[in-house]
Amino acid sequence: MIELYYWTTSNGHKILMYLEKTGLDHTTKPSVTEDGKSILFGKSALSTGAEK
């Protein structure tokens, strides 16, 4: 089974549509938690990049 961590961007939707069209077994999970931290990278998904 594929665990798809994605955000609602056009590329995220493309991957989801591909998995549904091919019938591959998958689950979707949000890539950002409620506090705005990225699960994958551990920093704020809403940051401008200027923070150090």
C-alpha distance matrix in Angstrom:
0.0 3.8 6.5 9.5 12.8 15.6 19.1 20.9 22.4 22.8 20.3 17.7 18.4 18.3 14.7 13.7 16.0 14.6 11.0 12.8 15.3 13.2 11.2 7.8 5.2 5.3 7.5 10.7 12.9 16.5 17.5 21.0 22.2 25.2 27.6 26.7 25.2 22.3 19.4 18.9 22.6 24.4 27.1 28.2 26.4 29.7 31.9 34.2 33.7 37.4 36.6 36.8
3.8 0.0 3.8 6.1 9.5 12.1 15.7 17.7 18.9 19.4 16.8 14.2 15.3 15.2 11.5 11.0 13.7 12.4 9.1 11.7 14.3 12.6 11.4 7.9 6.4 4.5 6.4 8.5 10.6 13.8 14.4 18.1 19.7 22.9 25.2 23.9 22.4 19.3 16.7 15.8 19.5 21.6 24.1 25.1 23.1 26.4 28.5 30.7 30.2 33.9 33.3 33.6
6.5 3.8 0.0 3.8 6.4 9.5 13.1 15.4 17.1 18.3 15.9 12.9 14.4 15.2 11.7 10.9 14.3 13.8 10.8 13.0 16.1 15.2 14.0 10.9 9.0 5.7 5.1 6.0 7.1 10.3 11.0 14.5 16.0 19.1 21.4 20.3 18.8 15.9 13.2 12.8 16.6 18.3 20.9 21.7 19.9 23.2 25.4 27.8 27.5 31.1 30.3 30.6
9.5 6.1 3.8 0.0 3.8 6.1 9.7 11.9 13.4 14.5 12.2 9.1 10.9 11.9 8.6 8.0 11.7 11.7 9.5 11.8 14.8 14.5 14.0 11.4 10.4 6.9 6.0 4.7 6.0 8.3 8.8 12.5 14.7 17.8 20.0 18.4 17.2 14.2 12.2 11.7 15.3 17.3 19.3 19.7 17.4 20.5 22.9 25.0 24.9 28.6 28.2 28.9
12.8 9.5 6.4 3.8 0.0 3.8 7.2 10.3 11.9 13.9 12.0 8.7 11.3 13.0 10.3 10.1 13.9 14.3 12.8 14.9 17.9 18.0 17.6 15.2 14.1 10.5 8.6 6.0 4.8 5.5 5.1 8.8 11.3 14.5 16.5 14.7 13.5 10.4 8.7 8.5 12.0 13.8 15.6 15.9 13.7 17.0 19.2 21.6 21.6 25.2 24.6 25.3
15.6 12.1 9.5 6.1 3.8 0.0 3.7 6.7 8.1 10.4 8.9 5.5 8.4 10.5 8.8 8.7 12.3 13.4 12.7 14.5 17.2 18.0 18.1 16.3 15.9 12.3 10.6 7.3 6.5 5.5 5.1 8.3 11.5 14.3 16.2 13.9 13.4 10.5 10.2 10.0 12.7 14.7 15.5 15.2 12.2 15.0 17.6 19.6 20.0 23.7 23.5 24.8
19.1 15.7 13.1 9.7 7.2 3.7 0.0 3.8 5.7 8.9 8.7 5.9 8.3 11.2 10.7 10.5 13.5 15.3 15.2 16.5 19.0 20.4 20.6 19.3 19.0 15.4 13.5 9.8 8.6 6.1 5.8 7.4 10.7 12.8 14.7 12.0 12.4 10.2 11.1 11.4 13.3 14.9 14.9 13.6 10.3 12.3 15.3 17.2 18.2 21.8 21.8 23.6
20.9 17.7 15.4 11.9 10.3 6.7 3.8 0.0 3.8 6.8 8.1 5.8 6.5 9.9 10.7 10.0 12.2 14.7 15.2 15.7 18.0 20.0 20.4 19.8 19.8 16.5 14.8 11.2 10.9 8.6 9.3 10.4 13.3 14.5 16.7 14.1 15.4 13.6 14.7 15.2 17.0 18.4 18.0 16.2 12.7 13.8 17.1 18.5 20.1 23.5 24.0 26.1
22.4 18.9 17.1 13.4 11.9 8.1 5.7 3.8 0.0 3.8 5.4 5.1 6.3 8.7 10.1 10.7 12.3 14.3 15.6 16.6 18.2 20.2 21.3 20.7 21.3 18.3 17.1 13.8 13.7 11.6 11.3 12.5 15.9 17.4 19.0 15.9 16.9 14.7 16.3 16.0 17.3 19.3 18.5 16.8 13.1 14.1 16.8 17.5 18.9 22.4 23.4 25.6
22.8 19.4 18.3 14.5 13.9 10.4 8.9 6.8 3.8 0.0 3.8 5.4 5.1 6.2 8.9 9.9 10.5 12.3 14.5 15.4 16.2 18.4 20.0 19.8 21.1 18.6 18.1 15.2 16.0 14.5 14.4 16.1 19.5 21.0 22.8 19.7 20.5 18.1 19.4 18.7 20.1 22.5 21.8 20.4 16.6 17.5 20.0 20.3 21.6 25.0 26.4 28.5
20.3 16.8 15.9 12.2 12.0 8.9 8.7 8.1 5.4 3.8 0.0 3.8 5.4 5.0 6.4 8.7 9.8 10.6 12.6 14.4 15.2 16.7 18.5 17.7 19.1 16.7 16.6 14.0 14.9 13.9 13.3 15.6 19.2 21.4 23.0 19.8 19.9 17.1 17.9 16.6 18.2 21.0 20.8 20.0 16.4 18.0 20.1 20.5 21.1 24.8 26.0 27.6
17.7 14.2 12.9 9.1 8.7 5.5 5.9 5.8 5.1 5.4 3.8 0.0 3.8 5.4 5.4 6.4 8.7 10.1 11.0 12.6 14.3 15.7 16.8 15.9 16.6 13.7 13.2 10.3 11.2 10.4 10.3 12.9 16.3 18.5 20.5 17.7 17.8 15.0 15.4 14.6 16.8 19.2 19.4 18.6 15.1 17.1 19.6 20.7 21.4 25.2 25.8 27.4
18.4 15.3 14.4 10.9 11.3 8.4 8.3 6.5 6.3 5.1 5.4 3.8 0.0 3.8 5.5 5.0 6.0 8.5 9.9 10.5 12.0 14.2 15.3 15.2 16.2 13.8 13.5 11.0 12.6 12.2 13.1 15.5 18.5 20.3 22.7 20.1 20.7 18.2 18.5 18.1 20.4 22.6 22.8 21.7 18.1 19.7 22.5 23.5 24.6 28.2 29.0 30.8
18.3 15.2 15.2 11.9 13.0 10.5 11.2 9.9 8.7 6.2 5.0 5.4 3.8 0.0 3.8 5.4 5.1 6.1 8.7 10.0 10.4 12.2 14.2 14.1 16.0 14.2 14.9 13.0 15.1 15.1 15.6 18.3 21.5 23.6 25.8 23.1 23.3 20.4 20.5 19.5 21.7 24.4 24.7 24.0 20.4 22.2 24.6 25.3 26.0 29.7 30.7 32.3
14.7 11.5 11.7 8.6 10.3 8.8 10.7 10.7 10.1 8.9 6.4 5.4 5.5 3.8 0.0 3.8 5.5 5.1 6.3 8.7 9.9 10.7 12.3 11.3 13.0 11.0 12.0 10.6 12.8 13.5 13.9 17.1 20.2 22.7 24.9 22.4 22.1 18.9 18.5 17.2 19.9 22.6 23.5 23.2 19.9 22.3 24.6 25.6 25.9 29.7 30.4 31.6
13.7 11.0 10.9 8.0 10.1 8.7 10.5 10.0 10.7 9.9 8.7 6.4 5.0 5.4 3.8 0.0 3.8 5.4 5.2 6.3 8.6 10.1 10.6 10.2 11.2 9.1 9.6 8.2 11.0 12.2 13.5 16.6 19.3 21.5 24.1 22.0 22.0 19.2 18.5 18.0 21.0 23.3 24.2 23.7 20.5 22.7 25.5 26.9 27.5 31.3 31.7 33.0
16.0 13.7 14.3 11.7 13.9 12.3 13.5 12.2 12.3 10.5 9.8 8.7 6.0 5.1 5.5 3.8 0.0 3.8 5.5 5.1 6.0 8.6 9.8 10.7 12.5 11.4 12.5 11.6 14.7 15.7 17.2 20.1 22.7 24.7 27.4 25.2 25.5 22.7 22.3 21.7 24.5 26.9 27.6 26.9 23.5 25.5 28.2 29.3 30.2 33.9 34.5 36.1
14.6 12.4 13.8 11.7 14.3 13.4 15.3 14.7 14.3 12.3 10.6 10.1 8.5 6.1 5.1 5.4 3.8 0.0 3.8 5.5 5.1 6.1 8.4 8.8 11.5 11.0 13.1 12.8 15.9 17.4 18.3 21.6 24.4 26.8 29.3 27.0 26.8 23.7 22.9 21.8 24.6 27.4 28.4 28.1 24.9 27.1 29.6 30.6 30.9 34.7 35.4 36.6
11.0 9.1 10.8 9.5 12.8 12.7 15.2 15.2 15.6 14.5 12.6 11.0 9.9 8.7 6.3 5.2 5.5 3.8 0.0 3.8 5.5 5.3 6.0 5.5 7.7 7.3 9.8 10.3 13.8 15.9 17.2 20.6 23.1 25.6 28.2 26.3 25.9 22.8 21.5 20.6 23.9 26.3 27.8 27.8 24.8 27.4 29.9 31.3 31.6 35.4 35.7 36.7
12.8 11.7 13.0 11.8 14.9 14.5 16.5 15.7 16.6 15.4 14.4 12.6 10.5 10.0 8.7 6.3 5.1 5.5 3.8 0.0 3.8 5.6 5.1 6.7 8.4 8.5 10.5 11.1 14.8 17.0 18.9 22.0 24.1 26.2 29.2 27.5 27.5 24.8 23.5 23.2 26.4 28.6 30.0 29.6 26.5 28.8 31.6 33.1 33.8 37.5 37.8 39.1
15.3 14.3 16.1 14.8 17.9 17.2 19.0 18.0 18.2 16.2 15.2 14.3 12.0 10.4 9.9 8.6 6.0 5.1 5.5 3.8 0.0 3.8 5.5 8.0 10.9 11.7 14.1 14.7 18.3 20.3 21.9 25.1 27.4 29.5 32.4 30.5 30.5 27.6 26.6 25.9 29.0 31.4 32.6 32.3 29.0 31.2 33.9 35.1 35.7 39.4 40.0 41.3
13.2 12.6 15.2 14.5 18.0 18.0 20.4 20.0 20.2 18.4 16.7 15.7 14.2 12.2 10.7 10.1 8.6 6.1 5.3 5.6 3.8 0.0 3.8 5.5 9.1 10.7 13.9 15.2 18.8 21.2 22.5 26.0 28.3 30.8 33.5 31.6 31.2 28.1 26.6 25.6 28.8 31.4 33.0 33.0 30.0 32.5 35.0 36.2 36.4 40.2 40.7 41.6
11.2 11.4 14.0 14.0 17.6 18.1 20.6 20.4 21.3 20.0 18.5 16.8 15.3 14.2 12.3 10.6 9.8 8.4 6.0 5.1 5.5 3.8 0.0 3.8 6.4 8.7 11.9 13.9 17.6 20.4 22.1 25.5 27.4 29.8 32.7 31.2 30.8 27.9 26.2 25.6 29.0 31.3 33.1 33.1 30.3 32.9 35.6 37.2 37.4 41.2 41.4 42.3
7.8 7.9 10.9 11.4 15.2 16.3 19.3 19.8 20.7 19.8 17.7 15.9 15.2 14.1 11.3 10.2 10.7 8.8 5.5 6.7 8.0 5.5 3.8 0.0 3.8 6.2 9.8 12.2 15.6 18.7 20.0 23.6 25.5 28.2 30.9 29.4 28.6 25.6 23.5 22.7 26.2 28.5 30.6 31.0 28.4 31.3 33.7 35.5 35.4 39.2 39.2 39.8
5.2 6.4 9.0 10.4 14.1 15.9 19.0 19.8 21.3 21.1 19.1 16.6 16.2 16.0 13.0 11.2 12.5 11.5 7.7 8.4 10.9 9.1 6.4 3.8 0.0 3.8 7.3 10.4 13.7 17.1 18.8 22.2 23.7 26.3 29.1 28.1 27.2 24.4 22.0 21.6 25.3 27.2 29.5 30.0 27.7 30.7 33.2 35.3 35.3 39.0 38.6 39.2
5.3 4.5 5.7 6.9 10.5 12.3 15.4 16.5 18.3 18.6 16.7 13.7 13.8 14.2 11.0 9.1 11.4 11.0 7.3 8.5 11.7 10.7 8.7 6.2 3.8 0.0 3.8 6.7 9.9 13.3 15.1 18.4 19.9 22.5 25.3 24.2 23.4 20.6 18.3 18.2 21.9 23.7 25.9 26.3 24.0 27.0 29.5 31.7 31.8 35.5 35.0 35.7
7.5 6.4 5.1 6.0 8.6 10.6 13.5 14.8 17.1 18.1 16.6 13.2 13.5 14.9 12.0 9.6 12.5 13.1 9.8 10.5 14.1 13.9 11.9 9.8 7.3 3.8 0.0 3.8 6.7 10.3 12.5 15.6 16.6 19.1 22.0 21.2 20.6 18.2 15.8 16.4 20.1 21.4 23.6 23.7 21.6 24.5 27.3 29.8 30.0 33.6 32.9 33.7
10.7 8.5 6.0 4.7 6.0 7.3 9.8 11.2 13.8 15.2 14.0 10.3 11.0 13.0 10.6 8.2 11.6 12.8 10.3 11.1 14.7 15.2 13.9 12.2 10.4 6.7 3.8 0.0 3.8 6.9 9.3 12.3 13.7 16.0 19.0 17.9 17.6 15.2 13.5 14.2 17.7 19.0 20.7 20.5 18.2 20.9 23.8 26.3 26.8 30.3 29.7 30.8
12.9 10.6 7.1 6.0 4.8 6.5 8.6 10.9 13.7 16.0 14.9 11.2 12.6 15.1 12.8 11.0 14.7 15.9 13.8 14.8 18.3 18.8 17.6 15.6 13.7 9.9 6.7 3.8 0.0 3.8 6.4 8.9 10.0 12.6 15.4 14.5 14.0 12.0 10.1 11.5 14.9 15.7 17.5 17.3 15.4 18.2 21.0 23.8 24.3 27.7 26.7 27.7
16.5 13.8 10.3 8.3 5.5 5.5 6.1 8.6 11.6 14.5 13.9 10.4 12.2 15.1 13.5 12.2 15.7 17.4 15.9 17.0 20.3 21.2 20.4 18.7 17.1 13.3 10.3 6.9 3.8 0.0 3.8 5.5 7.2 9.7 12.4 11.1 11.0 9.3 8.5 10.3 13.1 13.7 14.8 14.1 11.9 14.5 17.5 20.3 21.1 24.4 23.5 24.8
17.5 14.4 11.0 8.8 5.1 5.1 5.8 9.3 11.3 14.4 13.3 10.3 13.1 15.6 13.9 13.5 17.2 18.3 17.2 18.9 21.9 22.5 22.1 20.0 18.8 15.1 12.5 9.3 6.4 3.8 0.0 3.8 6.8 10.1 11.7 9.6 8.7 6.0 5.6 6.9 9.4 10.4 11.5 11.3 9.2 12.4 14.8 17.6 17.9 21.3 20.4 21.5
21.0 18.1 14.5 12.5 8.8 8.3 7.4 10.4 12.5 16.1 15.6 12.9 15.5 18.3 17.1 16.6 20.1 21.6 20.6 22.0 25.1 26.0 25.5 23.6 22.2 18.4 15.6 12.3 8.9 5.5 3.8 0.0 3.8 6.7 8.0 5.9 5.7 4.6 5.8 8.3 9.6 9.4 9.7 8.6 7.0 9.7 12.4 15.6 16.4 19.4 18.3 19.6
22.2 19.7 16.0 14.7 11.3 11.5 10.7 13.3 15.9 19.5 19.2 16.3 18.5 21.5 20.2 19.3 22.7 24.4 23.1 24.1 27.4 28.3 27.4 25.5 23.7 19.9 16.6 13.7 10.0 7.2 6.8 3.8 0.0 3.8 5.5 5.4 5.6 6.5 6.8 10.3 11.5 10.0 10.6 9.6 9.2 11.4 14.0 17.5 18.4 21.0 19.3 20.5
25.2 22.9 19.1 17.8 14.5 14.3 12.8 14.5 17.4 21.0 21.4 18.5 20.3 23.6 22.7 21.5 24.7 26.8 25.6 26.2 29.5 30.8 29.8 28.2 26.3 22.5 19.1 16.0 12.6 9.7 10.1 6.7 3.8 0.0 3.8 5.4 7.5 9.6 10.5 13.9 14.7 12.8 12.7 10.8 10.7 11.7 14.6 18.1 19.6 21.8 20.0 21.6
27.6 25.2 21.4 20.0 16.5 16.2 14.7 16.7 19.0 22.8 23.0 20.5 22.7 25.8 24.9 24.1 27.4 29.3 28.2 29.2 32.4 33.5 32.7 30.9 29.1 25.3 22.0 19.0 15.4 12.4 11.7 8.0 5.5 3.8 0.0 3.8 5.7 9.0 10.6 13.8 13.7 11.1 10.3 8.4 9.5 10.1 12.3 16.0 17.3 19.1 16.9 18.4
26.7 23.9 20.3 18.4 14.7 13.9 12.0 14.1 15.9 19.7 19.8 17.7 20.1 23.1 22.4 22.0 25.2 27.0 26.3 27.5 30.5 31.6 31.2 29.4 28.1 24.2 21.2 17.9 14.5 11.1 9.6 5.9 5.4 5.4 3.8 0.0 3.8 6.5 9.2 11.9 11.4 9.6 8.1 5.5 5.8 6.7 9.2 12.8 14.2 16.3 14.7 16.5
25.2 22.4 18.8 17.2 13.5 13.4 12.4 15.4 16.9 20.5 19.9 17.8 20.7 23.3 22.1 22.0 25.5 26.8 25.9 27.5 30.5 31.2 30.8 28.6 27.2 23.4 20.6 17.6 14.0 11.0 8.7 5.7 5.6 7.5 5.7 3.8 0.0 3.8 6.3 8.8 8.1 5.8 5.2 4.4 5.8 8.2 9.6 13.3 13.5 15.9 13.9 15.0
22.3 19.3 15.9 14.2 10.4 10.5 10.2 13.6 14.7 18.1 17.1 15.0 18.2 20.4 18.9 19.2 22.7 23.7 22.8 24.8 27.6 28.1 27.9 25.6 24.4 20.6 18.2 15.2 12.0 9.3 6.0 4.6 6.5 9.6 9.0 6.5 3.8 0.0 3.8 5.4 5.3 5.0 5.5 6.0 5.6 9.1 10.5 13.7 13.5 16.5 15.0 15.8
19.4 16.7 13.2 12.2 8.7 10.2 11.1 14.7 16.3 19.4 17.9 15.4 18.5 20.5 18.5 18.5 22.3 22.9 21.5 23.5 26.6 26.6 26.2 23.5 22.0 18.3 15.8 13.5 10.1 8.5 5.6 5.8 6.8 10.5 10.6 9.2 6.3 3.8 0.0 3.8 5.8 5.7 8.2 9.5 9.3 12.9 14.3 17.4 16.9 19.9 18.2 18.5
18.9 15.8 12.8 11.7 8.5 10.0 11.4 15.2 16.0 18.7 16.6 14.6 18.1 19.5 17.2 18.0 21.7 21.8 20.6 23.2 25.9 25.6 25.6 22.7 21.6 18.2 16.4 14.2 11.5 10.3 6.9 8.3 10.3 13.9 13.8 11.9 8.8 5.4 3.8 0.0 3.8 6.0 8.6 10.6 10.0 13.8 14.6 17.2 16.1 19.3 18.1 17.9
22.6 19.5 16.6 15.3 12.0 12.7 13.3 17.0 17.3 20.1 18.2 16.8 20.4 21.7 19.9 21.0 24.5 24.6 23.9 26.4 29.0 28.8 29.0 26.2 25.3 21.9 20.1 17.7 14.9 13.1 9.4 9.6 11.5 14.7 13.7 11.4 8.1 5.3 5.8 3.8 0.0 3.8 5.7 8.5 8.7 12.3 12.2 14.6 13.0 16.0 14.6 14.2
24.4 21.6 18.3 17.3 13.8 14.7 14.9 18.4 19.3 22.5 21.0 19.2 22.6 24.4 22.6 23.3 26.9 27.4 26.3 28.6 31.4 31.4 31.3 28.5 27.2 23.7 21.4 19.0 15.7 13.7 10.4 9.4 10.0 12.8 11.1 9.6 5.8 5.0 5.7 6.0 3.8 0.0 3.8 7.0 8.7 11.8 11.7 14.7 13.4 15.9 13.7 13.3
27.1 24.1 20.9 19.3 15.6 15.5 14.9 18.0 18.5 21.8 20.8 19.4 22.8 24.7 23.5 24.2 27.6 28.4 27.8 30.0 32.6 33.0 33.1 30.6 29.5 25.9 23.6 20.7 17.5 14.8 11.5 9.7 10.6 12.7 10.3 8.1 5.2 5.5 8.2 8.6 5.7 3.8 0.0 3.7 6.3 8.8 8.0 11.1 10.0 12.3 10.2 10.4
28.2 25.1 21.7 19.7 15.9 15.2 13.6 16.2 16.8 20.4 20.0 18.6 21.7 24.0 23.2 23.7 26.9 28.1 27.8 29.6 32.3 33.0 33.1 31.0 30.0 26.3 23.7 20.5 17.3 14.1 11.3 8.6 9.6 10.8 8.4 5.5 4.4 6.0 9.5 10.6 8.5 7.0 3.7 0.0 3.8 5.3 5.4 9.0 9.3 11.6 9.8 11.3
26.4 23.1 19.9 17.4 13.7 12.2 10.3 12.7 13.1 16.6 16.4 15.1 18.1 20.4 19.9 20.5 23.5 24.9 24.8 26.5 29.0 30.0 30.3 28.4 27.7 24.0 21.6 18.2 15.4 11.9 9.2 7.0 9.2 10.7 9.5 5.8 5.8 5.6 9.3 10.0 8.7 8.7 6.3 3.8 0.0 3.8 5.7 8.7 9.5 12.6 11.9 13.8
29.7 26.4 23.2 20.5 17.0 15.0 12.3 13.8 14.1 17.5 18.0 17.1 19.7 22.2 22.3 22.7 25.5 27.1 27.4 28.8 31.2 32.5 32.9 31.3 30.7 27.0 24.5 20.9 18.2 14.5 12.4 9.7 11.4 11.7 10.1 6.7 8.2 9.1 12.9 13.8 12.3 11.8 8.8 5.3 3.8 0.0 3.8 6.6 8.9 11.3 11.0 13.8
31.9 28.5 25.4 22.9 19.2 17.6 15.3 17.1 16.8 20.0 20.1 19.6 22.5 24.6 24.6 25.5 28.2 29.6 29.9 31.6 33.9 35.0 35.6 33.7 33.2 29.5 27.3 23.8 21.0 17.5 14.8 12.4 14.0 14.6 12.3 9.2 9.6 10.5 14.3 14.6 12.2 11.7 8.0 5.4 5.7 3.8 0.0 3.8 5.5 7.5 7.2 10.2
34.2 30.7 27.8 25.0 21.6 19.6 17.2 18.5 17.5 20.3 20.5 20.7 23.5 25.3 25.6 26.9 29.3 30.6 31.3 33.1 35.1 36.2 37.2 35.5 35.3 31.7 29.8 26.3 23.8 20.3 17.6 15.6 17.5 18.1 16.0 12.8 13.3 13.7 17.4 17.2 14.6 14.7 11.1 9.0 8.7 6.6 3.8 0.0 3.8 5.4 7.1 10.4
33.7 30.2 27.5 24.9 21.6 20.0 18.2 20.1 18.9 21.6 21.1 21.4 24.6 26.0 25.9 27.5 30.2 30.9 31.6 33.8 35.7 36.4 37.4 35.4 35.3 31.8 30.0 26.8 24.3 21.1 17.9 16.4 18.4 19.6 17.3 14.2 13.5 13.5 16.9 16.1 13.0 13.4 10.0 9.3 9.5 8.9 5.5 3.8 0.0 3.8 5.5 7.8
37.4 33.9 31.1 28.6 25.2 23.7 21.8 23.5 22.4 25.0 24.8 25.2 28.2 29.7 29.7 31.3 33.9 34.7 35.4 37.5 39.4 40.2 41.2 39.2 39.0 35.5 33.6 30.3 27.7 24.4 21.3 19.4 21.0 21.8 19.1 16.3 15.9 16.5 19.9 19.3 16.0 15.9 12.3 11.6 12.6 11.3 7.5 5.4 3.8 0.0 3.8 6.5
36.6 33.3 30.3 28.2 24.6 23.5 21.8 24.0 23.4 26.4 26.0 25.8 29.0 30.7 30.4 31.7 34.5 35.4 35.7 37.8 40.0 40.7 41.4 39.2 38.6 35.0 32.9 29.7 26.7 23.5 20.4 18.3 19.3 20.0 16.9 14.7 13.9 15.0 18.2 18.1 14.6 13.7 10.2 9.8 11.9 11.0 7.2 7.1 5.5 3.8 0.0 3.8
36.8 33.6 30.6 28.9 25.3 24.8 23.6 26.1 25.6 28.5 27.6 27.4 30.8 32.3 31.6 33.0 36.1 36.6 36.7 39.1 41.3 41.6 42.3 39.8 39.2 35.7 33.7 30.8 27.7 24.8 21.5 19.6 20.5 21.6 18.4 16.5 15.0 15.8 18.5 17.9 14.2 13.3 10.4 11.3 13.8 13.8 10.2 10.4 7.8 6.5 3.8 0.0
